[in-house]
Amino acid sequence: MNPINVNRIDTNREFLVENEKYKTLFFKFEENKGLPNHTHNGYASILVLDGVVDMKFTTGEEYELKAGDYLPFDASVEHNVIARITSKVLVTIIK
């Protein structure tokens, strides 16, 4: 194992960890960009490192997440993540 400094990542998407139990991804979303409606098996979480993102679920739940906000959720429920401003997030998906 080696520590990862997310402040040094210079790509818009990078797998930080992927094993048989979970995967963690780093995303940098430009304003009004992100991930369209999608699902995953199991549970996931999102941690906003910088910026502001909107997260919406097809169940009607909506969240404005700012730097420092963390949201665990049932990823089998269809959802999307869209940045209001340039934003950096970590997403962990349990397999």
DSSP file (Angstrom, degrees, kcal/mol; ACC not computed):
  #  RESIDUE AA STRUCTURE BP1 BP2  ACC     N-H-->O    O-->H-N    N-H-->O    O-->H-N    TCO  KAPPA ALPHA  PHI   PSI    X-CA   Y-CA   Z-CA
    1    1 A M              0   0    0      0, 0.0     0, 0.0     0, 0.0     0, 0.0   0.000 360.0 360.0 360.0 142.0    0.0    0.0    0.0
    2    2 A N        -     0   0    0      0, 0.0     2,-0.0     0, 0.0     0, 0.0  -0.998 360.0-110.4-132.3 138.7    1.1    3.5   -0.8
    3    3 A P        -     0   0    0      0, 0.0     2,-0.5     0, 0.0     0, 0.0  -0.333  29.0-144.9 -63.6 150.0   -0.6    6.7    0.3
    4    4 A I        -     0   0    0      5,-0.0     2,-0.9     3,-0.0     3,-0.1  -0.977   2.9-150.8-119.9 127.8   -2.3    8.7   -2.4
    5    5 A N    >   -     0   0    0     -2,-0.5     3,-1.9     1,-0.2     4,-0.2  -0.855   6.8-165.9 -97.1 104.8   -2.3   12.5   -2.4
    6    6 A V  G >  S+     0   0    0     -2,-0.9     3,-1.1     1,-0.3    -1,-0.2   0.718  83.3  69.3 -66.6 -19.3   -5.6   13.4   -4.2
    7    7 A N  G 3  S+     0   0    0      1,-0.2    -1,-0.3    -3,-0.1    -2,-0.0   0.667  97.4  53.4 -70.4 -14.4   -4.4   17.1   -4.5
    8    8 A R  G <  S+     0   0    0     -3,-1.9     2,-0.4     2,-0.0    -1,-0.2   0.422  78.7 113.5 -99.7   0.4   -1.7   15.8   -6.9
    9    9 A I    <   -     0   0    0     -3,-1.1     5,-0.0    -4,-0.2    -3,-0.0  -0.597  41.3-176.4 -75.2 127.6   -4.1   14.0   -9.3
   10   10 A D        +     0   0    0     -2,-0.4     2,-0.3     3,-0.1    -1,-0.1   0.138  53.5  83.8-114.4  19.9   -4.1   15.8  -12.6
   11   11 A T  S    S-     0   0    0      1,-0.1     3,-0.1     3,-0.0    -2,-0.0  -0.737  77.7-125.5-113.8 168.0   -6.8   13.8  -14.4
   12   12 A N  S    S+     0   0    0      1,-0.3    16,-2.6    -2,-0.3     2,-0.3   0.649  96.9  23.7 -85.9 -16.4  -10.6   14.1  -14.4
   13   13 A R  E     +A   27   0A   0     14,-0.2     2,-0.3     2,-0.0    -1,-0.3  -0.963  67.1 164.7-151.7 130.7  -11.1   10.4  -13.4
   14   14 A E  E     -A   26   0A   0     12,-2.1    12,-2.8    -2,-0.3     2,-0.5  -0.965  33.9-129.9-150.7 131.7   -8.8    8.0  -11.6
   15   15 A F  E     +A   25   0A   0     -2,-0.3    10,-0.2    10,-0.2     3,-0.1  -0.695  24.8 178.9 -75.2 122.7   -9.2    4.7   -9.9
   16   16 A L  E     +     0   0A   0      8,-2.9     2,-0.3    -2,-0.5     9,-0.2   0.833  68.8   3.9 -91.8 -40.0   -7.5    4.9   -6.5
   17   17 A V  E     +A   24   0A   0      7,-1.5     7,-2.3     2,-0.0    -1,-0.4  -0.995  60.3 172.5-145.5 139.4   -8.3    1.4   -5.3
   18   18 A E  E     +A   23   0A   0     -2,-0.3     5,-0.2     5,-0.2     2,-0.2  -0.879  19.5 138.1-149.3 120.1  -10.1   -1.5   -6.8
   19   19 A N        -     0   0    0      3,-2.4    76,-0.1    -2,-0.3    -2,-0.0  -0.731  67.8 -75.2-141.5-167.5  -10.2   -5.0   -5.2
   20   20 A E  S    S+     0   0    0     -2,-0.2     3,-0.1     1,-0.2     0, 0.0   0.643 126.2  41.0 -73.4 -12.3  -12.8   -7.7   -4.8
   21   21 A K  S    S-     0   0    0      1,-0.3    74,-2.7    73,-0.1     2,-0.3   0.785 122.7 -16.0-104.6 -34.4  -14.7   -5.8   -2.0
   22   22 A Y  E     - B   0  94A   0     72,-0.3    -3,-2.4    73,-0.2     2,-0.3  -0.978  47.8-140.7-160.8 168.3  -14.8   -2.2   -3.2
   23   23 A K  E     -AB  18  93A   0     70,-2.0    70,-2.9    -2,-0.3     2,-0.4  -0.996   9.6-157.4-139.1 145.3  -13.5    0.5   -5.5
   24   24 A T  E     -AB  17  92A   0     -7,-2.3    -8,-2.9    -2,-0.3    -7,-1.5  -0.988  12.9-171.0-123.9 129.6  -12.7    4.1   -4.9
   25   25 A L  E     -AB  15  91A   0     66,-3.0    66,-2.7    -2,-0.4     2,-0.4  -0.910  15.8-143.5-121.1 146.6  -12.6    6.7   -7.7
   26   26 A F  E     -AB  14  90A   0    -12,-2.8   -12,-2.1    -2,-0.4     2,-0.4  -0.905  22.3-174.0-102.6 134.4  -11.5   10.3   -7.8
   27   27 A F  E     -AB  13  89A   0     62,-2.5    62,-2.5    -2,-0.4     2,-0.5  -0.989  18.0-164.2-128.7 140.9  -13.5   12.6  -10.1
   28   28 A K  E     - B   0  88A   0    -16,-2.6     2,-0.5    -2,-0.4    60,-0.2  -0.980  19.3-167.5-117.9 114.8  -13.0   16.2  -11.1
   29   29 A F  E     - B   0  87A   0     58,-2.7    58,-2.7    -2,-0.5     2,-0.1  -0.871  12.4-139.3-105.3 132.5  -16.2   17.6  -12.6
   30   30 A E    >   -     0   0    0     -2,-0.5     3,-2.2    56,-0.2    53,-0.4  -0.414  52.3 -62.4 -77.4 164.3  -16.3   20.8  -14.5
   31   31 A E  T 3  S+     0   0    0      1,-0.3    53,-0.2    -2,-0.1    -1,-0.2  -0.219 125.3   5.8 -51.6 132.1  -19.3   23.1  -14.0
   32   32 A N  T 3  S+     0   0    0     51,-2.8    -1,-0.3     1,-0.3     2,-0.3   0.607 111.2 107.0  65.7  16.2  -22.6   21.5  -15.1
   33   33 A K    <   +     0   0    0     -3,-2.2    50,-3.0    50,-0.2     2,-0.3  -0.753  33.6 102.8-114.9 165.8  -20.8   18.2  -15.8
   34   34 A G  E    S-E   82   0B   0     -2,-0.3    48,-0.2    48,-0.2    -4,-0.1  -0.951  71.1 -30.5 164.5-140.3  -20.8   14.9  -13.9
   35   35 A L  E     -E   81   0B   0     46,-2.7    46,-2.1    -2,-0.3     3,-0.1  -0.964  53.7-139.2-117.2 121.2  -22.4   11.5  -14.0
   36   36 A P  E     -     0   0B   0      0, 0.0    43,-0.2     0, 0.0    45,-0.1  -0.102  54.6 -47.9 -68.9 175.9  -25.8   11.0  -15.6
   37   37 A N  E    S+     0   0B   0     43,-0.1     2,-0.3    41,-0.1    43,-0.2  -0.154  80.6 139.9 -48.7 131.5  -28.4    8.7  -14.2
   38   38 A H  E     -E   79   0B   0     41,-2.0    41,-2.2    -3,-0.1     2,-0.3  -0.961  35.0-140.9-162.6 171.8  -27.0    5.3  -13.3
   39   39 A T        -     0   0    0     -2,-0.3     2,-0.3    39,-0.2    37,-0.2  -0.913   5.9-162.8-137.3 164.9  -27.0    2.5  -10.7
   40   40 A H        -     0   0    0     35,-2.3     2,-0.3    -2,-0.3     4,-0.1  -0.943  34.0-100.1-138.3 159.0  -24.5    0.1   -9.0
   41   41 A N  S    S-     0   0    0     -2,-0.3     2,-0.2    35,-0.1    34,-0.1  -0.645  87.8  -6.2 -75.7 139.5  -25.0   -3.1   -7.1
   42   42 A G  S    S-     0   0    0     -2,-0.3    33,-1.2    53,-0.1    34,-0.7  -0.465 104.5 -29.5  84.6-147.4  -24.9   -2.5   -3.4
   43   43 A Y  E     +C   74   0A   0     31,-0.2    51,-3.0    32,-0.2     2,-0.3  -0.695  50.1 179.1-114.4 162.8  -24.0    0.6   -1.5
   44   44 A A  E     -CD  73  93A   0     29,-2.5    29,-3.0    -2,-0.2     2,-0.3  -0.919  11.6-149.6-149.9 172.3  -21.7    3.6   -2.2
   45   45 A S  E     -CD  72  92A   0     47,-2.2    47,-2.3    -2,-0.3     2,-0.4  -0.987   3.7-152.7-147.0 155.3  -20.6    6.8   -0.7
   46   46 A I  E     -CD  71  91A   0     25,-1.8    25,-2.6    -2,-0.3     2,-0.5  -0.995   5.2-169.3-130.4 136.8  -19.5   10.2   -2.0
   47   47 A L  E     -CD  70  90A   0     43,-2.5    43,-2.5    -2,-0.4     2,-0.7  -0.990  17.1-142.4-124.8 120.6  -17.2   12.7   -0.3
   48   48 A V  E     + D   0  89A   0     21,-2.6    20,-3.4    -2,-0.5    41,-0.2  -0.744  20.4 177.3 -86.2 117.9  -16.9   16.2   -1.7
   49   49 A L  E     -     0   0A   0     39,-2.5     2,-0.3    -2,-0.7    40,-0.2   0.830  69.9  -2.0 -85.8 -36.7  -13.3   17.4   -1.5
   50   50 A D  E    S+ D   0  88A   0     38,-1.7    38,-2.5    17,-0.1    -1,-0.3  -0.978 109.1  13.6-157.1 139.8  -13.8   20.7   -3.2
   51   51 A G  S    S-     0   0    0     -2,-0.3    16,-1.1    36,-0.2     2,-0.3  -0.561  81.8 -70.0  98.0-159.7  -16.7   22.5   -4.9
   52   52 A V  E     -F   66   0B   0     33,-0.4    32,-2.8    14,-0.2    33,-1.1  -0.991  42.0-177.3-143.4 129.1  -20.4   21.9   -4.8
   53   53 A V  E     -FG  65  83B   0     12,-2.7    12,-3.2    -2,-0.3     2,-0.5  -0.945  20.1-137.4-126.9 151.0  -22.4   19.0   -6.5
   54   54 A D  E     -FG  64  82B   0     28,-3.4    28,-2.6    -2,-0.3     2,-0.5  -0.910  17.5-165.7-102.1 133.4  -26.1   18.2   -6.7
   55   55 A M  E     -FG  63  81B   0      8,-2.8     8,-2.6    -2,-0.5     2,-0.4  -0.986   8.9-176.3-121.3 125.0  -27.0   14.6   -6.2
   56   56 A K  E     -FG  62  80B   0     24,-1.5    24,-2.0    -2,-0.5     2,-0.3  -0.954  10.8-158.4-126.6 140.7  -30.5   13.5   -7.3
   57   57 A F  E >   - G   0  79B   0      4,-2.7     3,-2.2    -2,-0.4    22,-0.2  -0.866  28.8-123.5-113.7 148.7  -32.2   10.2   -6.9
   58   58 A T  T 3  S+     0   0    0     20,-2.4    21,-0.1    -2,-0.3    -1,-0.1   0.613 109.3  71.8 -68.0  -9.4  -35.2    9.0   -9.0
   59   59 A T  T 3  S-     0   0    0     19,-0.3    -1,-0.3     2,-0.1     3,-0.1   0.542 122.3-103.4 -78.1  -7.2  -37.0    8.5   -5.7
   60   60 A G  S <  S+     0   0    0     -3,-2.2     2,-0.2     1,-0.4    -2,-0.1   0.254  77.8 136.2 103.7 -12.0  -37.2   12.3   -5.5
   61   61 A E        -     0   0    0     -5,-0.0    -4,-2.7     2,-0.0    -1,-0.4  -0.506  30.4-175.7 -70.8 137.2  -34.5   12.8   -2.9
   62   62 A E  E     -F   56   0B   0     -6,-0.2     2,-0.4    -2,-0.2    -6,-0.2  -0.998   5.5-173.1-136.9 138.8  -32.1   15.7   -3.8
   63   63 A Y  E     -F   55   0B   0     -8,-2.6    -8,-2.8    -2,-0.4     2,-0.6  -0.993  19.6-150.3-134.8 138.8  -29.0   16.9   -2.0
   64   64 A E  E     -F   54   0B   0     -2,-0.4     2,-0.5   -10,-0.2   -10,-0.2  -0.951  25.8-164.5-101.2 116.3  -26.6   19.8   -2.4
   65   65 A L  E     -F   53   0B   0    -12,-3.2   -12,-2.7    -2,-0.6     2,-0.2  -0.900   6.3-172.6-110.3 128.2  -23.2   18.6   -1.3
   66   66 A K  E >   -F   52   0B   0     -2,-0.5     3,-3.0   -14,-0.2   -18,-0.3  -0.640  45.5 -56.8-112.2 169.8  -20.4   21.0   -0.5
   67   67 A A  T 3  S+     0   0    0    -16,-1.1   -18,-0.2     1,-0.3    -1,-0.2  -0.198 128.4  22.1 -48.2 127.2  -16.7   20.5    0.4
   68   68 A G  T 3  S+     0   0    0    -20,-3.4    -1,-0.3     1,-0.3     2,-0.2   0.178  92.0 129.0  96.7 -15.6  -16.5   18.3    3.4
   69   69 A D    <   -     0   0    0     -3,-3.0   -21,-2.6   -21,-0.1     2,-0.4  -0.516  37.7-167.2 -77.6 141.6  -20.0   16.7    2.9
   70   70 A Y  E     -C   47   0A   0    -23,-0.2   -23,-0.2    -2,-0.2    -4,-0.0  -0.994   5.2-175.4-129.7 131.8  -20.2   12.9    2.9
   71   71 A L  E     -C   46   0A   0    -25,-2.6   -25,-1.8    -2,-0.4     2,-0.3  -0.937   8.1-164.6-134.2 112.0  -23.2   10.9    1.8
   72   72 A P  E     +C   45   0A   0      0, 0.0     2,-0.3     0, 0.0   -27,-0.3  -0.733  27.3 165.3 -85.7 144.8  -23.5    7.1    2.0
   73   73 A F  E     -C   44   0A   0    -29,-3.0   -29,-2.5    -2,-0.3     2,-0.9  -0.985  47.6 -93.0-156.9 163.0  -26.4    5.7   -0.1
   74   74 A D  E >   -C   43   0A   0     -2,-0.3     3,-1.5   -31,-0.2   -31,-0.2  -0.734  35.0-163.7 -79.7 107.0  -28.1    2.7   -1.7
   75   75 A A  T 3  S+     0   0    0    -33,-1.2   -35,-2.3    -2,-0.9   -32,-0.2   0.552  79.1  76.2 -76.6  -6.5  -26.5    2.8   -5.1
   76   76 A S  T 3  S+     0   0    0    -34,-0.7     2,-0.5   -37,-0.2    -1,-0.3   0.649  78.9  86.9 -76.5 -12.7  -29.1    0.4   -6.6
   77   77 A V  S <  S-     0   0    0     -3,-1.5   -39,-0.1     1,-0.1   -37,-0.1  -0.769  97.8-106.7 -85.2 127.2  -31.4    3.4   -6.6
   78   78 A E        +     0   0    0     -2,-0.5   -20,-2.4   -39,-0.1   -19,-0.3  -0.270  56.3 157.9 -58.1 134.4  -30.9    5.4   -9.9
   79   79 A H  E     -EG  38  57B   0    -41,-2.2   -41,-2.0   -22,-0.2     2,-0.3  -0.940  27.7-152.0-151.7 167.0  -29.0    8.6   -9.2
   80   80 A N  E     - G   0  56B   0    -24,-2.0   -24,-1.5    -2,-0.3     2,-0.4  -0.955   7.0-148.4-141.9 163.7  -26.9   11.3  -10.8
   81   81 A V  E     +EG  35  55B   0    -46,-2.1   -46,-2.7    -2,-0.3     2,-0.4  -0.983  18.5 176.8-135.4 121.3  -24.2   13.7   -9.7
   82   82 A I  E     -EG  34  54B   0    -28,-2.6   -28,-3.4    -2,-0.4     2,-0.3  -0.993  24.8-129.8-130.2 131.0  -23.8   17.1  -11.4
   83   83 A A  E     - G   0  53B   0    -50,-3.0   -51,-2.8    -2,-0.4   -30,-0.3  -0.597   9.4-163.9 -81.2 134.8  -21.3   19.8  -10.4
   84   84 A R  S    S+     0   0    0    -32,-2.8     2,-0.3    -2,-0.3   -31,-0.2   0.834  85.4   3.1 -79.0 -37.0  -22.5   23.4   -9.8
   85   85 A I  S    S-     0   0    0    -33,-1.1   -33,-0.4   -54,-0.1    -1,-0.2  -0.852 114.3 -56.3-135.6 170.6  -18.9   24.6  -10.0
   86   86 A T  S    S+     0   0    0     -2,-0.3     2,-0.3    -3,-0.1   -56,-0.2  -0.331  73.5 179.4 -52.3 126.4  -15.7   22.8  -10.7
   87   87 A S  E     -B   29   0A   0    -58,-2.7   -58,-2.7   -36,-0.2     2,-0.4  -0.953  29.5-147.9-140.1 151.0  -15.6   20.1   -8.1
   88   88 A K  E     +BD  28  50A   0    -38,-2.5   -39,-2.5    -2,-0.3   -38,-1.7  -0.981  25.9 172.4-120.4 131.9  -13.5   17.2   -6.8
   89   89 A V  E     -BD  27  48A   0    -62,-2.5   -62,-2.5    -2,-0.4     2,-0.5  -0.953  27.5-141.5-137.5 155.7  -15.1   14.1   -5.3
   90   90 A L  E     -BD  26  47A   0    -43,-2.5   -43,-2.5    -2,-0.3     2,-0.5  -0.979  19.8-167.9-113.0 131.0  -14.2   10.7   -4.0
   91   91 A V  E     -BD  25  46A   0    -66,-2.7   -66,-3.0    -2,-0.5     2,-0.5  -0.980   2.9-167.3-120.5 127.9  -16.7    7.9   -4.7
   92   92 A T  E     -BD  24  45A   0    -47,-2.3   -47,-2.2    -2,-0.5     2,-0.5  -0.966   3.8-166.7-115.3 131.0  -16.5    4.5   -3.0
   93   93 A I  E     -BD  23  44A   0    -70,-2.9   -70,-2.0    -2,-0.5     2,-0.4  -0.973  13.4-142.5-120.2 123.5  -18.6    1.6   -4.4
   94   94 A I  E      B   22   0A   0    -51,-3.0   -72,-0.3    -2,-0.5   -51,-0.1  -0.714 360.0 360.0 -83.4 130.5  -19.0   -1.6   -2.4
   95   95 A K              0   0    0    -74,-2.7   -73,-0.2    -2,-0.4    -1,-0.1   0.453 360.0 360.0 -86.1 360.0  -19.1   -4.6   -4.7
